[in-house]
């Protein structure tokens, strides 16, 4: 009940700050704002870790037993976002998105991802793979900002980078590439057509 109270209070603050009480639907800005609060409450208040975040049972419990009303406000009665599809469980998705974007504090993390969209979340978090290579995904989000004015389809570039990354991680250790993780990600964007 204590955790529910903290999360409901966080939701209420967001609704007040963004004037969402009369909003017909919630979107990316709510995902980011609530994701930051969720990350903060789970990590700082109860010692939540990435290891715990890998458990679908934890997310299913939070979605169904602790704050189903908040999940409902975002996604209605669609079971995929509560428990049915692991890569779609909304609380899990937004927590991991914030965790991968984390820059050390909520404000700079929000600044990093403020111009992205729900498609960015979907492409990054819902993509099949062997888990999340935290440093690489963070660097992808960081370098993706450099392509705000990309002449091609910005979303397609991001998808190509993530597809290429998924394939390369099977045989490559980014830290061992010239330039380390930063150099590895620069090559991903270049090879995906980011320098056209």
C-alpha positions in Angstrom: 0.0 0.0 0.0 2.9 2.3 0.7 4.3 1.8 -2.8 0.8 2.3 -4.3 0.4 5.6 -2.4 3.8 6.9 -3.7 3.0 6.0 -7.3 -0.5 7.5 -7.1 0.9 10.6 -5.6 3.5 10.8 -8.4 0.7 10.3 -11.0 -1.4 13.1 -9.4 1.6 15.5 -9.4 2.1 14.8 -13.1 -1.6 15.3 -13.9 -1.4 18.6 -12.1 1.9 19.8 -13.6 0.8 18.9 -17.2 -2.9 19.7 -16.7 -3.9 16.2 -17.8 -7.2 15.9 -15.8 -9.2 16.7 -18.9 -7.0 15.0 -21.4 -8.7 12.3 -23.5 -5.6 10.3 -23.9 -2.1 10.1 -22.4 1.0 10.0 -24.6 4.7 10.2 -24.7 5.1 13.1 -22.3 3.1 11.1 -19.7 5.3 8.0 -20.4 8.4 10.0 -19.7 7.2 11.9 -16.7 5.7 8.8 -15.0 8.6 6.7 -16.1 11.0 9.1 -14.3 8.9 9.0 -11.2 8.6 5.2 -11.3 12.3 4.8 -11.8 13.0 7.1 -8.9 10.5 5.5 -6.5 11.5 2.0 -7.3 15.3 2.5 -7.4 15.7 5.1 -4.6 12.9 4.1 -2.2 13.0 0.4 -2.4 16.4 -0.5 -3.9 15.1 -1.8 -7.2 17.9 -3.1 -9.5 18.2 -4.1 -13.1 18.3 -7.7 -11.9 14.9 -7.4 -10.3 13.6 -5.5 -13.4 14.3 -8.6 -15.4 11.5 -10.4 -13.6 8.2 -10.4 -15.5 6.4 -11.5 -12.3 7.4 -8.2 -10.6 6.0 -6.1 -13.5 2.8 -8.2 -13.7 2.3 -7.8 -10.0 2.8 -4.0 -10.1 0.5 -3.8 -13.2 -2.3 -5.9 -11.9 -2.2 -5.6 -8.1 -0.6 -2.3 -7.3 -1.5 0.3 -9.9 -3.8 -1.2 -12.5 -5.7 2.1 -12.6 -2.6 4.0 -13.8 -2.0 1.4 -16.5 -5.6 1.6 -17.5 -5.4 5.4 -17.8 -2.7 4.9 -20.3 -3.7 1.8 -22.2 -7.3 0.9 -21.3 -8.1 -2.8 -20.8 -5.6 -4.1 -23.3 -4.0 -7.1 -21.5 -0.8 -6.9 -23.5 0.2 -3.8 -21.5 -0.5 -5.4 -18.1 0.9 -8.9 -18.4 0.2 -10.8 -21.7 3.3 -9.7 -23.7 6.5 -9.3 -21.8 8.0 -6.8 -24.2 4.8 -4.7 -24.1 4.1 -4.6 -20.3 3.9 -0.8 -20.0 5.5 -0.3 -16.6 8.4 -2.5 -17.6 8.8 -0.7 -20.9 8.9 2.8 -19.4 11.1 1.8 -16.5 13.7 0.2 -18.9 13.4 3.2 -21.3 14.3 5.6 -18.4 17.0 3.2 -17.1 18.7 3.0 -20.5 18.5 6.8 -21.0 19.6 7.6 -17.4 22.2 10.3 -17.3 22.5 10.6 -13.5 19.5 12.7 -12.7 15.9 13.1 -13.8 16.2 16.5 -15.3 19.1 15.7 -17.7 17.5 12.4 -18.5 14.3 14.2 -19.5 16.3 16.6 -21.5 18.0 13.8 -23.4 14.8 12.1 -24.5 12.3 15.0 -24.6 12.2 15.2 -28.4 11.7 11.5 -29.0 8.4 9.7 -29.4 6.5 6.5 -28.4 8.0 5.0 -31.5 11.5 5.5 -30.0 10.4 3.6 -26.9 8.8 0.8 -29.0 11.8 0.4 -31.3 14.3 0.3 -28.4 12.5 -1.6 -25.7 10.1 -3.9 -27.6 12.8 -5.1 -30.1 13.6 -8.8 -29.7 17.2 -9.5 -28.6 19.3 -10.9 -25.9 18.6 -8.2 -23.3 19.9 -4.6 -23.0 23.5 -3.6 -23.4 23.0 -0.6 -21.1 26.1 1.5 -22.2 25.4 0.9 -25.9 21.7 1.7 -25.7 22.4 4.9 -23.7 25.0 6.0 -26.3 22.5 5.3 -29.1 19.9 7.6 -27.4 22.6 10.2 -26.9 23.9 10.1 -30.5 20.4 10.0 -31.9 19.9 13.6 -30.9 22.5 14.5 -33.5 20.0 13.4 -36.2 17.1 15.7 -35.3 17.6 17.4 -38.7 18.4 14.3 -40.6 17.3 14.7 -44.2 15.8 11.2 -44.5 13.2 9.5 -42.4 14.5 10.0 -38.9 12.4 7.1 -37.4 13.7 4.7 -40.1 17.3 5.6 -39.4 16.7 4.8 -35.7 15.1 1.4 -36.7 18.0 0.6 -39.0 20.5 1.5 -36.2 18.8 -0.8 -33.8 18.5 -3.7 -36.3 22.1 -3.4 -37.1 23.0 -3.3 -33.4 21.0 -6.4 -32.7 22.9 -8.3 -35.5 26.4 -7.0 -34.5 26.1 -7.6 -30.8 26.0 -11.3 -31.6 29.6 -11.2 -32.7 31.0 -7.9 -31.4 32.1 -6.5 -28.0 31.5 -2.7 -28.4 34.2 -1.9 -25.8 36.8 -3.6 -28.0 36.0 -1.7 -31.1 38.2 1.3 -32.0 36.7 4.2 -30.1 35.0 2.0 -27.6 31.2 2.2 -27.2 31.1 5.7 -28.6 33.0 4.6 -31.8 30.8 1.5 -32.1 27.6 3.6 -32.0 29.1 6.2 -34.4 29.7 3.3 -36.9 26.1 2.0 -36.4 24.7 5.4 -37.4 27.1 5.7 -40.3 26.5 2.2 -41.6 22.7 2.7 -41.2 22.9 5.7 -43.6 23.1 8.4 -41.0 25.7 10.3 -43.0 23.8 10.5 -46.3 
